[in-house]
Amino acid sequence: MYGADIVTIINKAIDNNEENNISKDENGNYIENEKSVKVELTLLSTDEDSKTIEVVYPMETLEKAGLNEFISNFGLTLFECTDIEYNSENRVSKIFVKQLEL
């Protein structure tokens, strides 16, 4: 998947959460429940020694920073879905994606 696909997934999760009136916590993150959907992204960066490090972000952080900005920076970057969690109703509750290249 490309970064543009990730934005589509995030937008679908946000739409789901808004339609189901999912509350947000004090940090602006959706509170997990049986109807919520969350997306967690692992992005790659480099530290001061030029070593690759992984930084995990909830979808809300990217939404606050601007999804258009994310598309500008990561639109053609490759990502993979590393895991999907389901709730007790067998609905998707959490999607984990990871950047594959810098």
All heavy atoms as an XYZ file, in Angstrom:
815
protein
N       0.843     -1.174      0.000
C       0.000      0.000      0.000
C       0.893      1.244      0.000
O       2.001      1.209      0.507
C      -0.849      0.050      1.264
C      -1.933     -0.971      1.361
S      -2.947     -0.724      2.846
C      -1.799     -1.216      4.089
N       0.352      2.304     -0.513
C       1.049      3.583     -0.507
C       0.489      4.477      0.606
O      -0.590      4.213      1.138
C       0.880      4.287     -1.861
C       1.609      3.602     -2.976
C       0.919      2.835     -3.913
C       2.991      3.707     -3.105
C       1.585      2.195     -4.946
C       3.667      3.074     -4.130
C       2.965      2.320     -5.044
O       3.622      1.688     -6.062
N       1.202      5.550      0.901
C       0.759      6.497      1.918
C      -0.624      7.050      1.633
O      -1.422      7.268      2.548
N      -0.946      7.256      0.359
C      -2.281      7.751     -0.008
C      -3.363      6.747      0.407
O      -4.456      7.141      0.824
C      -2.347      8.029     -1.504
N      -3.050      5.454      0.324
C      -3.999      4.425      0.761
C      -4.195      4.471      2.274
O      -5.302      4.237      2.773
C      -3.507      3.031      0.356
C      -3.327      2.886     -1.144
O      -4.221      3.333     -1.899
O      -2.288      2.340     -1.560
N      -3.129      4.778      2.994
C      -3.194      4.868      4.458
C      -4.136      6.000      4.860
O      -4.928      5.868      5.790
C      -1.790      5.071      5.066
C      -0.841      3.942      4.642
C      -1.858      5.214      6.576
C      -1.317      2.548      4.947
N      -4.061      7.117      4.145
C      -4.954      8.247      4.439
C      -6.406      7.837      4.217
O      -7.287      8.207      4.995
C      -4.567      9.486      3.602
C      -5.629     10.566      3.704
C      -3.216     10.019      4.053
N      -6.665      7.051      3.193
C      -8.028      6.561      2.952
C      -8.497      5.719      4.134
O      -9.627      5.868      4.609
C      -8.085      5.736      1.650
O      -7.697      6.580      0.561
C      -9.478      5.185      1.408
N      -7.638      4.836      4.626
C      -7.985      3.998      5.775
C      -8.253      4.862      7.006
O      -9.224      4.643      7.732
C      -6.860      2.969      6.049
C      -6.785      1.965      4.901
C      -7.083      2.253      7.379
C      -5.543      1.090      4.926
N      -7.398      5.854      7.239
C      -7.581      6.751      8.394
C      -8.902      7.506      8.264
O      -9.660      7.621      9.234
C      -6.394      7.723      8.527
C      -5.140      6.958      8.963
C      -6.711      8.854      9.514
C      -3.868      7.779      8.936
N      -9.202      8.011      7.070
C     -10.459      8.742      6.870
C     -11.671      7.847      7.116
O     -12.661      8.285      7.707
C     -10.509      9.350      5.474
C      -9.715     10.629      5.366
O      -9.586     11.377      6.332
N      -9.159     10.881      4.198
N     -11.602      6.589      6.689
C     -12.705      5.641      6.939
C     -12.863      5.393      8.439
O     -13.985      5.327      8.951
C     -12.459      4.316      6.214
C     -12.525      4.405      4.717
C     -13.942      4.516      4.243
C     -14.005      4.436      2.738
N     -15.341      4.617      2.243
N     -11.738      5.258      9.151
C     -11.799      5.038     10.606
C     -12.395      6.256     11.304
O     -13.242      6.120     12.198
C     -10.403      4.727     11.148
N     -11.977      7.449     10.902
C     -12.518      8.679     11.489
C     -14.016      8.783     11.207
O     -14.803      9.090     12.116
C     -11.759      9.911     10.966
C     -10.331      9.918     11.526
C     -12.494     11.211     11.335
C      -9.410     10.935     10.868
N     -14.422      8.508      9.967
C     -15.851      8.539      9.619
C     -16.639      7.569     10.493
O     -17.711      7.911     11.005
C     -16.065      8.185      8.147
C     -15.611      9.272      7.196
O     -15.349     10.412      7.656
O     -15.506      8.988      5.989
N     -16.117      6.353     10.671
C     -16.766      5.355     11.520
C     -16.913      5.878     12.941
O     -17.981      5.781     13.553
C     -15.962      4.058     11.529
C     -16.514      3.051     12.519
O     -17.457      2.337     12.242
N     -15.935      3.018     13.722
N     -15.845      6.447     13.477
C     -15.866      6.935     14.855
C     -16.824      8.108     15.026
O     -17.517      8.197     16.044
C     -14.451      7.301     15.311
C     -13.550      6.080     15.407
O     -14.014      4.947     15.481
N     -12.258      6.307     15.392
N     -16.879      8.974     14.051
C     -17.800     10.111     14.118
C     -19.262      9.629     14.011
O     -20.122     10.099     14.752
C     -17.487     11.125     13.021
C     -16.137     11.817     13.186
C     -16.030     12.634     14.448
O     -16.997     13.322     14.819
O     -14.955     12.594     15.092
N     -19.531      8.705     13.093
C     -20.893      8.180     12.931
C     -21.380      7.481     14.198
O     -22.571      7.495     14.506
C     -20.943      7.192     11.765
C     -20.877      7.850     10.415
C     -20.804      6.831      9.275
O     -21.147      5.652      9.487
O     -20.399      7.240      8.175
N     -20.456      6.846     14.925
C     -20.808      6.115     16.143
C     -20.610      6.942     17.414
O     -20.658      6.404     18.513
C     -20.015      4.808     16.220
C     -20.495      3.804     15.205
O     -21.639      3.368     15.243
N     -19.631      3.454     14.262
N     -20.401      8.249     17.235
C     -20.254      9.181     18.361
C     -19.221      8.710     19.390
O     -19.476      8.732     20.595
C     -21.606      9.414     19.041
C     -22.597     10.067     18.111
O     -22.273     11.018     17.412
N     -23.812      9.539     18.075
N     -18.055      8.282     18.902
C     -16.981      7.846     19.783
C     -16.363      9.078     20.431
O     -15.979     10.029     19.753
C     -15.907      7.048     19.006
C     -16.527      5.888     18.229
C     -14.798      6.572     19.941
C     -17.262      4.869     19.055
N     -16.276      9.057     21.740
C     -15.702     10.180     22.487
C     -14.188     10.200     22.342
O     -13.562      9.194     22.011
C     -16.061     10.062     23.967
O     -17.452     10.076     24.139
N     -13.616     11.371     22.622
C     -12.158     11.528     22.614
C     -11.670     11.775     24.036
O     -12.390     12.345     24.854
C     -11.747     12.691     21.712
C     -11.996     12.431     20.239
C     -11.460     13.566     19.399
C     -11.647     13.290     17.921
N     -11.059     14.362     17.091
N     -10.428     11.368     24.290
C      -9.836     11.611     25.605
C      -9.237     13.020     25.653
O      -9.378     13.800     24.700
C      -8.796     10.538     25.961
C      -7.588     10.532     25.022
O      -7.370     11.515     24.283
O      -6.851      9.531     25.038
N      -8.559     13.343     26.750
C      -8.000     14.692     26.921
C      -6.911     15.023     25.900
O      -6.599     16.194     25.677
C      -7.460     14.875     28.353
C      -6.304     13.961     28.723
C      -6.735     12.571     29.173
O      -7.947     12.302     29.302
O      -5.847     11.737     29.386
N      -6.346     14.004     25.249
C      -5.320     14.228     24.230
C      -5.898     14.296     22.820
O      -5.168     14.433     21.847
C      -4.263     13.120     24.285
C      -3.522     13.118     25.593
O      -3.163     14.166     26.122
N      -3.292     11.940     26.142
N      -7.216     14.157     22.711
C      -7.856     14.205     21.404
C      -7.858     12.877     20.672
O      -8.150     12.830     19.478
N      -7.543     11.787     21.380
C      -7.553     10.457     20.776
C      -8.888      9.776     21.053
O      -9.430      9.906     22.149
C      -6.416      9.596     21.340
C      -5.053     10.152     20.972
O      -4.882     10.790     19.949
N      -4.086      9.904     21.821
N      -9.386      9.064     20.049
C     -10.644      8.349     20.228
C     -10.498      7.299     21.326
O      -9.489      6.601     21.410
C     -11.081      7.670     18.933
C     -11.537      8.651     17.884
C     -10.713      9.002     16.820
C     -12.798      9.238     17.956
C     -11.130      9.916     15.861
C     -13.219     10.142     17.005
C     -12.381     10.481     15.966
O     -12.799     11.390     15.027
N     -11.529      7.193     22.155
C     -11.551      6.210     23.236
C     -12.030      4.888     22.646
O     -13.071      4.826     22.000
C     -12.461      6.677     24.384
C     -11.905      7.975     24.977
C     -12.600      5.594     25.442
C     -12.822      8.654     25.963
N     -11.242      3.838     22.856
C     -11.573      2.533     22.283
C     -12.797      1.929     22.960
O     -12.925      1.955     24.177
C     -10.384      1.585     22.422
C      -9.196      2.013     21.585
C      -8.029      1.052     21.683
O      -8.250     -0.175     21.582
O      -6.904      1.531     21.863
N     -13.699      1.421     22.115
C     -14.854      0.659     22.596
C     -15.284     -0.299     21.491
O     -14.568     -0.466     20.505
C     -15.985      1.586     23.061
C     -16.620      2.374     21.942
O     -16.573      1.996     20.774
N     -17.230      3.493     22.292
N     -16.445     -0.915     21.637
C     -16.889     -1.940     20.685
C     -17.184     -1.397     19.282
O     -17.261     -2.158     18.335
C     -18.132     -2.657     21.223
C     -17.844     -3.553     22.405
C     -16.856     -4.673     22.072
O     -17.064     -5.388     21.074
O     -15.869     -4.815     22.812
N     -17.351     -0.097     19.151
C     -17.688      0.463     17.843
C     -16.564      1.313     17.248
O     -16.656      1.756     16.108
C     -18.964      1.290     17.942
C     -20.169      0.456     18.363
C     -21.418      0.996     17.767
C     -22.619      0.215     18.234
N     -22.929     -0.909     17.406
N     -15.495      1.534     18.011
C     -14.413      2.392     17.527
C     -13.460      1.632     16.610
O     -13.342      0.413     16.672
C     -13.628      2.970     18.703
O     -12.928      1.948     19.385
N     -12.806      2.391     15.738
C     -11.752      1.863     14.875
C     -10.554      2.789     15.025
O     -10.691      4.010     14.939
C     -12.181      1.795     13.397
C     -11.035      1.310     12.523
C     -13.390      0.900     13.230
N      -9.385      2.188     15.271
C      -8.154      2.962     15.433
C      -7.139      2.481     14.398
O      -7.143      1.321     14.011
C      -7.563      2.756     16.830
C      -8.509      3.065     17.979
C      -8.415      4.450     18.478
C      -7.122      4.647     19.247
N      -6.934      6.014     19.662
N      -6.268      3.392     13.972
C      -5.177      3.058     13.072
C      -3.889      3.520     13.752
O      -3.812      4.652     14.230
C      -5.321      3.741     11.692
C      -4.161      3.375     10.779
C      -6.649      3.378     11.053
N      -2.912      2.626     13.801
C      -1.618      2.948     14.404
C      -0.547      2.814     13.327
O      -0.434      1.783     12.683
C      -1.344      1.991     15.558
C      -0.154      2.368     16.380
C      -0.061      1.504     17.627
O      -0.803      1.784     18.583
O       0.740      0.554     17.616
N       0.226      3.884     13.141
C       1.246      3.902     12.102
C       2.636      3.863     12.705
O       2.925      4.593     13.653
C       1.135      5.175     11.265
C      -0.067      5.261     10.372
C      -1.150      6.038     11.056
C       0.311      5.881      9.077
N       3.491      3.052     12.120
C       4.902      3.034     12.477
C       5.653      3.675     11.330
O       5.645      3.158     10.202
C       5.406      1.592     12.711
O       4.624      0.993     13.742
C       6.870      1.582     13.106
N       6.267      4.830     11.613
C       7.025      5.554     10.602
C       8.517      5.413     10.883
O       8.928      5.315     12.034
C       6.634      7.028     10.589
C       5.169      7.342     10.272
C       4.929      8.839     10.305
C       4.768      6.765      8.928
N       9.306      5.413      9.824
C      10.743      5.278      9.941
C      11.404      6.648      9.891
O      10.977      7.530      9.147
C      11.288      4.418      8.799
C      10.704      3.016      8.647
C      11.309      2.335      7.424
C      10.938      2.186      9.894
N      12.447      6.811     10.684
C      13.271      8.017     10.621
C      14.689      7.617     10.993
O      14.962      6.449     11.275
C      12.732      9.113     11.551
O      12.807      8.695     12.890
N      15.582      8.571     10.988
C      16.965      8.281     11.367
C      17.351      9.111     12.579
O      16.886     10.251     12.734
C      17.945      8.567     10.211
O      17.737      9.907      9.753
C      17.722      7.609      9.047
N      18.210      8.537     13.420
C      18.688      9.274     14.587
C      19.979     10.006     14.229
O      20.407     10.010     13.070
C      18.856      8.344     15.796
C      19.904      7.262     15.589
O      20.675      7.337     14.604
O      19.950      6.338     16.423
N      20.612     10.600     15.228
C      21.822     11.391     14.978
C      22.989     10.548     14.476
O      23.927     11.065     13.878
C      22.237     12.178     16.240
C      22.546     11.317     17.450
C      21.309     10.943     18.245
O      20.217     11.474     17.985
O      21.432     10.092     19.132
N      22.941      9.228     14.668
C      23.985      8.325     14.176
C      23.609      7.698     12.838
O      24.227      6.733     12.410
C      24.256      7.210     15.202
C      24.773      7.746     16.525
O      25.524      8.748     16.500
O      24.424      7.175     17.574
N      22.570      8.231     12.205
C      22.054      7.743     10.926
C      21.514      6.325     10.993
O      21.437      5.629      9.992
C      23.130      7.845      9.833
O      23.476      9.188      9.626
N      21.128      5.891     12.185
C      20.496      4.587     12.337
C      18.991      4.763     12.153
O      18.413      5.752     12.587
C      20.775      3.996     13.720
C      22.216      3.623     13.929
C      22.412      3.005     15.287
C      23.886      2.708     15.500
N      24.141      2.237     16.858
N      18.363      3.790     11.514
C      16.930      3.837     11.295
C      16.196      3.491     12.587
O      16.526      2.503     13.244
C      16.519      2.853     10.183
O      17.225      3.194      8.984
C      15.019      2.896      9.928
N      15.246      4.334     12.938
C      14.429      4.083     14.125
C      12.962      4.085     13.721
O      12.585      4.678     12.714
C      14.691      5.126     15.242
C      14.442      6.554     14.740
C      16.090      4.984     15.808
C      14.479      7.601     15.816
N      12.156      3.386     14.512
C      10.722      3.327     14.269
C      10.000      4.179     15.300
O      10.280      4.082     16.485
C      10.229      1.883     14.364
C      10.800      0.981     13.300
C      10.287     -0.443     13.401
O       9.571     -0.776     14.372
O      10.606     -1.231     12.496
N       9.088      5.013     14.834
C       8.296      5.863     15.714
C       6.823      5.545     15.460
O       6.372      5.550     14.308
C       8.575      7.358     15.455
C       7.803      8.228     16.430
C      10.069      7.654     15.533
N       6.087      5.239     16.530
C       4.690      4.842     16.411
C       3.784      6.043     16.695
O       3.975      6.759     17.678
C       4.376      3.681     17.384
C       2.915      3.284     17.304
C       5.278      2.489     17.086
N       2.810      6.242     15.811
C       1.867      7.347     15.937
C       0.436      6.833     15.852
O       0.129      6.028     14.966
C       2.053      8.366     14.806
C       3.372      9.068     14.798
C       4.399      8.645     13.957
C       3.601     10.173     15.615
C       5.615      9.300     13.938
C       4.813     10.831     15.601
C       5.822     10.391     14.759
O       7.023     11.038     14.743
N      -0.453      7.337     16.710
C      -1.873      7.044     16.506
C      -2.385      7.903     15.348
O      -1.822      8.954     15.039
C      -2.520      7.455     17.831
C      -1.597      8.480     18.401
C      -0.219      8.121     17.919
N      -3.457      7.471     14.725
C      -3.996      8.193     13.565
C      -4.361      9.636     13.901
O      -4.249     10.520     13.058
C      -5.209      7.463     12.997
C      -6.413      7.445     13.906
S      -7.757      6.528     13.161
C      -9.069      6.908     14.304
N      -4.756      9.873     15.141
C      -5.178     11.220     15.530
C      -4.022     12.216     15.440
O      -4.224     13.388     15.122
C      -5.749     11.212     16.951
C      -7.013     10.404     17.111
C      -6.783      8.925     17.419
O      -5.635      8.448     17.310
O      -7.756      8.250     17.777
N      -2.809     11.759     15.694
C      -1.634     12.640     15.596
C      -1.449     13.103     14.158
O      -1.184     14.278     13.906
C      -0.371     11.907     16.090
O      -0.564     11.550     17.455
C       0.867     12.778     15.963
N      -1.609     12.187     13.225
C      -1.472     12.550     11.810
C      -2.616     13.438     11.356
O      -2.419     14.357     10.557
C      -1.388     11.295     10.949
C      -0.180     10.409     11.242
C      -0.228      9.166     10.394
C       1.112     11.153     11.030
N      -3.806     13.183     11.880
C      -4.957     14.022     11.542
C      -4.712     15.455     12.007
O      -4.964     16.409     11.272
C      -6.228     13.463     12.179
C      -7.453     14.299     11.886
C      -8.675     13.874     12.689
O      -8.522     13.226     13.737
O      -9.778     14.226     12.256
N      -4.192     15.611     13.238
C      -3.910     16.950     13.772
C      -2.844     17.660     12.951
O      -2.910     18.870     12.734
C      -3.459     16.856     15.229
C      -4.553     16.475     16.186
C      -3.985     16.313     17.583
C      -4.898     15.445     18.419
N      -4.262     15.011     19.658
N      -1.821     16.908     12.503
C      -0.737     17.500     11.718
C      -1.192     17.833     10.298
O      -0.589     18.671      9.636
C       0.451     16.546     11.674
N      -2.241     17.170      9.850
C      -2.780     17.430      8.521
C      -2.567     16.250      7.598
O      -1.424     15.895      7.293
N      -3.654     15.645      7.170
C      -3.544     14.483      6.293
C      -3.046     14.865      4.902
O      -2.384     14.068      4.236
C      -4.884     13.744      6.223
C      -5.320     13.096      7.547
C      -6.694     12.452      7.396
C      -4.304     12.079      8.026
N      -3.326     16.090      4.463
C      -2.781     16.542      3.180
C      -1.263     16.638      3.247
O      -0.571     16.312      2.281
C      -3.389     17.881      2.758
C      -4.824     17.739      2.311
O      -5.239     16.678      1.857
N      -5.601     18.801      2.451
N      -0.760     17.071      4.383
C       0.688     17.133      4.593
C       1.289     15.730      4.571
O       2.351     15.498      4.005
C       0.999     17.822      5.927
C       2.454     18.048      6.201
C       3.051     19.150      5.352
O       2.304     20.007      4.840
O       4.283     19.151      5.192
N       0.578     14.772      5.181
C       1.030     13.378      5.171
C       1.115     12.866      3.732
O       2.102     12.238      3.349
C       0.092     12.503      6.003
C       0.510     11.064      6.057
C       1.480     10.640      6.961
C      -0.058     10.127      5.204
C       1.877      9.312      7.009
C       0.329      8.802      5.247
C       1.300      8.396      6.157
N       0.087     13.160      2.929
C       0.102     12.728      1.527
C       1.273     13.376      0.785
O       1.939     12.718     -0.013
C      -1.240     13.027      0.825
C      -2.321     12.089      1.354
C      -1.121     12.884     -0.688
C      -3.703     12.354      0.810
N       1.536     14.653      1.057
C       2.655     15.337      0.405
C       3.981     14.655      0.718
O       4.844     14.523     -0.152
C       2.734     16.797      0.850
O       1.603     17.503      0.429
N       4.138     14.218      1.962
C       5.405     13.616      2.384
C       5.486     12.109      2.149
O       6.577     11.581      1.933
C       5.645     13.895      3.872
C       5.884     15.358      4.140
O       6.549     16.048      3.376
N       5.327     15.855      5.222
N       4.353     11.411      2.233
C       4.376      9.948      2.194
C       3.446      9.338      1.139
O       3.237      8.130      1.145
C       3.963      9.385      3.569
C       4.916      9.729      4.677
C       4.654     10.800      5.519
C       6.059      8.976      4.893
C       5.526     11.124      6.551
C       6.932      9.280      5.921
C       6.667     10.356      6.748
N       2.888     10.142      0.254
C       1.901      9.658     -0.703
C       2.352      8.463     -1.525
O       1.574      7.563     -1.798
N       3.616      8.443     -1.936
C       4.132      7.353     -2.767
C       5.067      6.427     -2.002
O       5.741      5.586     -2.601
C       4.835      7.914     -4.001
C       3.924      8.707     -4.952
C       4.728      9.303     -6.092
C       2.799      7.836     -5.476
N       5.102      6.565     -0.679
C       5.923      5.699      0.158
C       5.187      4.386      0.399
O       3.976      4.380      0.601
C       6.212      6.395      1.510
O       6.856      7.647      1.253
C       7.096      5.543      2.393
N       5.916      3.289      0.393
C       5.301      1.983      0.603
C       5.089      1.680      2.076
O       5.965      1.940      2.909
C       6.167      0.880     -0.016
C       6.164      0.823     -1.533
C       7.165     -0.219     -2.028
C       4.767      0.481     -2.042
N       3.912      1.122      2.373
C       3.531      0.693      3.716
C       2.995     -0.725      3.621
O       2.592     -1.176      2.550
C       2.425      1.592      4.288
C       2.872      2.961      4.673
C       3.012      3.960      3.714
C       3.135      3.282      5.997
C       3.414      5.236      4.063
C       3.534      4.550      6.352
C       3.676      5.529      5.387
N       2.971     -1.414      4.770
C       2.306     -2.712      4.829
C       1.447     -2.783      6.077
O       1.744     -2.152      7.082
C       3.308     -3.867      4.815
C       4.066     -4.061      6.112
C       4.927     -5.316      6.114
O       4.708     -6.221      5.290
O       5.830     -5.368      6.960
N       0.376     -3.543      5.977
C      -0.472     -3.806      7.132
C       0.186     -4.944      7.903
O       0.372     -6.032      7.358
C      -1.877     -4.180      6.687
S      -2.975     -4.548      8.064
N       0.555     -4.693      9.167
C       1.249     -5.711      9.949
C       0.312     -6.505     10.845
O       0.646     -7.615     11.247
C       2.366     -5.081     10.802
O       1.792     -4.090     11.659
C       3.437     -4.460      9.920
N      -0.856     -5.943     11.148
C      -1.796     -6.656     12.011
C      -3.154     -5.965     11.971
O      -3.245     -4.768     11.702
C      -1.283     -6.689     13.457
C      -1.994     -7.721     14.319
O      -2.663     -8.620     13.769
O      -1.885     -7.625     15.553
N      -4.184     -6.748     12.238
C      -5.542     -6.225     12.394
C      -6.129     -6.894     13.622
O      -6.060     -8.115     13.758
C      -6.423     -6.521     11.162
C      -5.856     -5.839      9.917
C      -7.863     -6.065     11.413
C      -6.611     -6.162      8.642
N      -6.672     -6.081     14.528
C      -7.325     -6.617     15.720
C      -8.836     -6.487     15.550
O      -9.323     -5.530     14.948
C      -6.899     -5.852     16.977
C      -5.470     -6.089     17.372
C      -5.068     -5.330     18.628
O      -5.914     -4.612     19.222
O      -3.891     -5.437     19.012
N      -9.545     -7.472     16.094
C     -11.002     -7.491     16.015
C     -11.573     -7.439     17.426
O     -10.961     -7.936     18.373
C     -11.481     -8.762     15.312
C     -11.001     -8.857     13.888
C      -9.768     -9.428     13.586
C     -11.770     -8.357     12.841
C      -9.315     -9.505     12.272
C     -11.330     -8.436     11.529
C     -10.090     -9.012     11.256
O      -9.654     -9.072      9.965
N     -12.755     -6.859     17.554
C     -13.410     -6.819     18.866
C     -14.283     -8.055     19.056
O     -14.297     -8.955     18.205
C     -14.202     -5.514     19.047
C     -15.333     -5.373     18.052
O     -15.834     -6.343     17.502
N     -15.742     -4.135     17.819
N     -15.028     -8.090     20.145
C     -15.849     -9.260     20.466
C     -16.982     -9.488     19.469
O     -17.534    -10.588     19.386
C     -16.420     -9.139     21.881
O     -17.251     -8.002     21.961
N     -17.324     -8.459     18.696
C     -18.364     -8.580     17.672
C     -17.774     -8.926     16.304
O     -18.455     -8.857     15.292
C     -19.152     -7.274     17.583
C     -19.868     -6.903     18.861
C     -20.550     -5.552     18.781
O     -20.418     -4.844     17.755
O     -21.210     -5.189     19.763
N     -16.482     -9.272     16.284
C     -15.743     -9.577     15.053
C     -15.697     -8.409     14.076
O     -15.608     -8.596     12.870
C     -16.275    -10.834     14.367
C     -15.844    -12.084     15.071
O     -14.753    -12.130     15.665
N     -16.678    -13.108     15.049
N     -15.750     -7.195     14.625
C     -15.562     -5.976     13.830
C     -14.104     -5.553     13.953
O     -13.485     -5.741     14.989
C     -16.445     -4.839     14.357
C     -17.921     -5.006     14.090
C     -18.718     -3.886     14.734
N     -18.096     -2.586     14.590
C     -18.592     -1.564     13.889
N     -19.736     -1.697     13.290
N     -17.960     -0.417     13.818
N     -13.572     -4.957     12.904
C     -12.210     -4.428     12.970
C     -12.177     -3.347     14.037
O     -13.022     -2.447     14.057
C     -11.777     -3.849     11.601
C     -10.464     -3.097     11.733
C     -11.676     -4.948     10.572
N     -11.205     -3.435     14.953
C     -11.078     -2.416     15.990
C      -9.762     -1.658     15.898
O      -9.687     -0.510     16.302
C     -11.221     -3.036     17.379
O     -10.180     -3.951     17.624
N      -8.719     -2.301     15.356
C      -7.430     -1.623     15.265
C      -6.653     -2.170     14.074
O      -6.609     -3.371     13.850
C      -6.640     -1.840     16.550
C      -5.595     -0.797     16.822
C      -5.131     -0.890     18.268
C      -4.399      0.357     18.657
N      -3.933      0.304     20.025
N      -6.056     -1.256     13.316
C      -5.253     -1.606     12.156
C      -3.838     -1.056     12.380
O      -3.677      0.104     12.738
C      -5.854     -1.002     10.864
C      -7.289     -1.501     10.668
C      -4.984     -1.308      9.654
C      -8.058     -0.772      9.587
N      -2.857     -1.912     12.179
C      -1.462     -1.515     12.351
C      -0.786     -1.497     10.993
O      -0.824     -2.491     10.259
C      -0.735     -2.522     13.261
C      -1.310     -2.610     14.636
C      -2.369     -3.460     14.917
C      -0.808     -1.829     15.668
C      -2.901     -3.563     16.191
C      -1.335     -1.912     16.932
C      -2.387     -2.773     17.199
N      -0.164     -0.365     10.652
C       0.562     -0.250      9.393
C       1.973      0.249      9.668
O       2.211      0.976     10.629
C      -0.155      0.667      8.377
C      -1.462      0.073      7.919
C      -0.373      2.040      8.937
N       2.884     -0.163      8.798
C       4.300      0.179      8.989
C       4.893      0.654      7.674
O       4.671      0.054      6.621
C       5.062     -1.045      9.497
C       6.526     -0.803      9.726
C       7.195     -2.050     10.272
C       8.671     -1.815     10.481
N       9.330     -3.016     10.997
N       5.664      1.715      7.754
C       6.401      2.239      6.606
C       7.505      1.245      6.261
O       8.206      0.734      7.125
C       6.990      3.609      6.970
C       7.751      4.281      5.868
C       8.325      5.613      6.311
O       8.074      6.093      7.409
N       9.122      6.214      5.464
N       7.688      0.969      4.952
C       8.671     -0.020      4.531
C       9.980      0.581      4.049
O      10.989     -0.111      3.962
C       8.091     -0.895      3.408
C       6.910     -1.780      3.816
C       6.407     -2.545      2.605
C       7.320     -2.729      4.929
N       9.960      1.869      3.710
C      11.171      2.496      3.163
C      11.275      3.935      3.637
O      10.274      4.554      3.977
C      11.128      2.463      1.635
C       9.913      3.212      1.061
C       9.735      3.054     -0.429
O      10.380      2.174     -1.021
O       8.955      3.836     -0.989
N      12.481      4.430      3.702
C      12.697      5.824      4.082
C      12.565      6.740      2.886
O      12.782      6.397      1.794
C      14.089      6.028      4.685
C      14.157      5.767      6.175
C      15.587      5.819      6.668
C      13.314      6.750      6.954
